[in-house]
Amino acid sequence: MRNKRSTRGYTGALSRPDRPLLLSVLLLTALGVVMVYSASTYRAAELYQDSTFFLEKHVIRVLIGLAAFYVAYRTDYRTMTRYSRLLILVGLFLLALVLIAGWEDPVRGSRRWLRIGGFSFQPSELVKLLVVLYLADFLARKREQSESFRRGLLPAVTVLGLIAVLIALEKNLSGVLHVSLLACLLLFLGGTRIRHLVVLGLVFALVGGASIAKSPYQRQRIFDFLDGTKDVQNTDYQVNQSLISLGSGGLAGVGVGNSRQKFFFLPDSHTDFVLSIVGEELGFVGAGGVMILFLVFGWRGARIAARAPDLEGRLLAGGITLLVFLYAMLNVAVVTNAVPTTGVPLPLVSYGGSSLLVGLFGAGVLLNISRHALRRPYASADTAVRRLAKRSS
């Protein structure tokens, strides 16, 4: 049954929101509340004499995130992209501000957070969502000029290059990597020529290489990973404890609340490495369930993008899906030692207000786009090959 009410900027009938996507988002968020509490109780009791310290802050953030989720769901996505150029300027300002007034990590020397009262905020997380909004609007407006680098792509390359530089100056290599992958894939979906993407890829590679060259901490981690050496007392301590945690869980886990690695053995057990605690307490079944929920998110997000009523909606839905799904896969790769260790939260699950807020708001936008869905057929293999051949010429 279709809802006949219209949202601003849309005159057609609205569908129901995508229920599998909604269910996956709510289950991941609920699991996050449980696992953040389980992973942080001992640390909170030792540091703050209150075992629920991190839980209380996380619940507040979840409630704020759910409010943002509802606002995004009720707001026509075209209204958001309409202000994308202003929003990306705000994002650039925040990235510059964090370099001036941000909190500096005394161990790694990174400067990523702005602190307001008792809360901290990471502008680079917000900027990833703003990049998606900006590129969705930019590519839709410049569709007729997409074959020209100077008129069609140069403004976006300039903005993206500046964002990458500012994030690199924060010593946030994972942020540079995520923005690079997100931007290149979204430009590819938007029809950008392959040779133009190569140019953008080189820009990102230069920025990332300069960041690594300037940071001995990042460089050492990468070199240790590539040469296969294991310094389990220093650079590889964290990932080694993560693997112990995952291996200790077996098939069904040791039970919620019974993790041993959270007793100060595994650093960041409630943030970047919360999946390791999931694997220890809920076993392969629990960790596999988390993976399945993210796969459902990716599947339904891709389906929403394919059925969006316009190019703007397709690119926005595709970008948000990539934003959450790529970050989740990068987190999985880090905790399983498939890539060098870097600070990457698990979207919707980890303790961390910035990532959680962006993830829930993005999911709300996806659900809004799903309400405008059309019965659009998928491109055949022959059609896809012809399109790629044209763009490679």
N, C-alpha and C positions, 0 to 999 in steps of 0.2 A: 504494500500500500504506500503510495507516494504522498509526501507532505506538500500541499499546494502553496504553502507560505513561501514568500520570496525573501532572499537576503539582498542587501544593497549591492547593486552592480550586476545582479543576475535575475533574469526574467523567467527562466525555465523552472520546472518542477524539481524539488529536492528529494534525493533518496535518503534512506536511513544511513547513519554512519557505519563504517566498516566494522563489524562486530569482532571478527578475529583479531584485527589490529588493536581495538580497544581492550580486548581481554588480555592480549600479550603485554600491553603497556601496564595495565593494572596489576597483573600477576608479578611482573618484574619489579614494580615499585613496592608491592607488599612484601615480596621476598627480600628486597633491600632493607626494609625496616627491621625484619627479623634478624637478618645476617649482620647488619651493622651493630645491632644490640649484642648479639652473641659474640662477635669478634672484638668488641670494644669494652666489654664489662671490666675485665681485669685492668686494662690500661687506664680506664676512667677512674676506677677505685684507687689505683696507685697514685695517679697524678692529681686527681681532683677530689679524692675521698667521696666520690659519688658514682656508683656503678652505672647510673642511667644518664650521666652527663652528656655523652655523645648521642644517645638515643633521643633525649629531649630536643637537642638542637636539630637532629635529623628529622624528627617528626614535624617540627615547625617549618623546616624547609620543604618537606613533602606537601604540607598544607598550602604553603605559598605556591609551590609548583603546580598543584592541582587547581588552584585558582587561576593561574596563568594558562593552564591547559584548557580550562573552561572558556576563558576569554578568547583564546585562539580558535577554539572550536566554534564559537558563536560569531566570530568576525570574518567577513568575506575576505578570502585570501588576496583578492585584487586590491583591497584597501591597504594591506600591508606592503605589497610590492610598489604601490603608488608612491610611497615615501622612502623607497629603498636608497635613493641617492643621498637623502638627508641622513638616514640611519647609518650608512657606511661612513659618512663624515664623523658622526658621533663615535662610531667604533674606532676610527683612526685617532680621534682625540683621546679616548680612554687608553688606547695602547701607548700613546705618547705620555699620558699622565702617569701611568704605572711606572715608566722609566724614571720619572722625576720624584714621585711621592710614594711609590709602591714599597711593600715590605720585602726585604731581601733575606733569602734563605742563608743562614750563617754557614751551613755545611757545603752546599753546592754553589752558592754565589748567585743563584738565579733570582730574578726580580719579576714576579708574576701576579702578585695580589695587591689589591687596594683594600685597606681595612677601614670599615665604617662602624663605629661602635664596637659591639662584640662580634660582628660578622665580618668575614673576608669575602672578597669578590674577585674573580679571575676574568678580566676583560677579554682575553684571547678565546675563552669558551663562547662568550656572546658573539664575538666577531665571526666565528665560524658560521653561525646561523645568519648573521648579516651578510656574509659573502654569498650564501645561497639565495637570499632575497634579492641582493644586488644583481647577481648574474642571471637569475630568472627574468627580472625586469629588463636588464641590459640586452640579453640575447633575443628576447621577444621584440624589443624596439628596433634592434639592429639586424633583424632577420634578412632584410633585403641587401644588407651590406656585409654579410658574413664572409664573402669570398675575398674582401679587401682587408689586408692586415692593418693599414693605416687608419682607414675610416671605420672598419668593423670591429677590430680587436685591440688596437693600441690603447684606448682609454682603459679597458678592463685590465690589460697587462700592467699598465702603470699603477693602477690601484692595488692589484694583487701583489705586485712586486714590493710596493711600499708596506703593505700589511706583513708580508713575509719578513722583510727587513726588521720591522719593529718587533715582531715576535721573536726573531733570532736574537735581537739585542737583549731580550729578557732571558736568554739562555734556555729557551724552550724549544729544543729540537723536535720533540714529538708534535708540538703545535705547528711548526713549519711543515713537517711531513704530512700532517693531516690536512692542512689548508691546501698544500700542493696537490695531493691526491684528489681531494674534493673538487678543487677548481678545474683541474685537467679533465676529470671524468664528466663534470657538469658541462664544460665547454664542448666535449666530445658529443654528449647527448644533444647539445644545442646546434650541432651541425658544423662546428668549426673545422676547417681544413687540417689535415694531419700535420703538414709542415709548419703550420702556425702553432699547433700544440707542442711541437718539438722545440720551437723558440721559447715558449713559456716554460717548458720543462727545463731548459737550460738555465733560464733565469732562476728558477727555484733551486736547481742543483748548485748554482754558484752561491746563493744565499746560504743553503744548508752546509756547503763545504766551508764557507767562511766561518759559520757558527761553530763547526767542529774544530777548525783550526784555532779558534780563539778560546776554546774551552778544554783544558787538559782533562777535566773530569769526564766529559763526553767522549773525548778521543781515546782515553784509556779503556773505557767500557767497550767501545767498538773494536779496538785492537785485541782485547782479551777474548771477545766473542769470536772474531775471525780466526785467530791463531789456535783456538781450541783449548787454551790454558784455563784452569779453574782456580781462582784465588778465592776460596770459600770463606776466608776470614776478612776479606776486604771488598773488592769490586763485585764479586760474585756471591757474597754472603746472602743477599736478599733473595735472589732467584734460586739459590740452593735450598734455602728454607722453604720457598714456595713449592719446589718439587717434592721435598720431604712431606709437606702438608698434603699435597695432592695424592702422593703415594700412600700415605697413612690411611686415607679414607676407604680404599678398596672399592668394592661394588656398592655397598649400601651406606657407608660412612660410620663414624663413631657416635653419631647422635648429636642433635642440636644442643649447643652449649658445652660439648665435651671436647672441643679442640684443645690440643696441647700447644700448638704452635703460636696461639694468640698470647701466650704468657711471655711476651717480650722476645720470643725467638724470631718471629716473622714481623719485620717492620712494616708499617702501613697496612696492617692486616684488615682494617675496616675501610680503607680507602682504595688504593690502586690494586691491592692484592686480596680483595674480599673474595674473589672467585676461588682462591686457594683454600680459604676457610670453608666455602661452600663444598668444595671437593673433599675436604677432610671430614666435615660433619655430615654431609648428605651423600658422599661417595660419588662414584661415576654416574649413578642414576641422577643425582641432584645436579651435578655439573652439566651432564648431558641434557637435562631438562632446561637449564638456562640457555644452552646453545640452541635448542629447538625453539624456544620462545623468541630468540633473536632472528632465527631463520624465518619464523612466521612473520615477524615484523618486516623483514626484508622482502618476503614474498608479497605480502599485502600492500606494502608501500610501492613496490614495482607495479602491481596491478592497478593501484590508484593512479599512478603516473600515466600508465597506458590508457586509462579511460577518462583522464581529465579533459574538460571541454575545450581547452585552448593550450597553445604552446607555453604560455606563462605558467599555467597550472601544472603541466607535465614536467617542466623543468623544476619548479618549486617542490613538487612531490618527490621527484627523483633525487633532488639535492638533499632534502631532509632525510630521506631513506638512507642515502649514502652517509650522511653526517652521523647518524646513530649506528648504522650497521658496521661501517668501516672502523669506527672507534671501538666497538665491541670486539671485532675480530683482532684489532691491534692489541687490545688488553689481553685477550686469550693468548696471542702470540708471545706477549711479554711474560705472563705468569708461567707459561710452559717452556720458556727459554728458546723459542723459535726465532726470536729477534733480540738484539741487545736491550738490556733493561732501560726503561725510560718511564717517566711519570705519566701514566694513562689510566684514568678512572674507568670503571665499567659503567656505561650509561644506564641510568635509572636505578642502579643497584648500589653503587659505591656511596660512601659518605662524602659529600662535597656539594655545596649548594649551587655553584655555578653550572656544573655539568648536569645536575638534576633538573634545575630550572630550564635550561636550554632544551634538554631532552623532552621534558613534559610539554613545554610550549610548542616545540616542533611537532610532537605527536598530535597536539590539538589542531595545528594547521593541516596536517595530513588528513585528519578526520573531517575537517571542514571541506577540503578538496574532494573527499570521497562522497560527500553529499551532492556534488555536482556531476557525478559520474555519468558517462555516456556508454552505450553498448558499442565500444570501439573494437574492431578486430585487430589482432596482433599482426605485425608485419611478417610476411613469409620470408624464408631463407633467401630466396632469389631477390626479393625486394631489398633486403638488408645488404646483400652482396653488391647490388647495383649502386646503392647509396654510398657505400664505402669506397667503391671504385671511383665514383664521381669526386668524392672529397679528397682522394689521394692524388688526383690529376693536377 
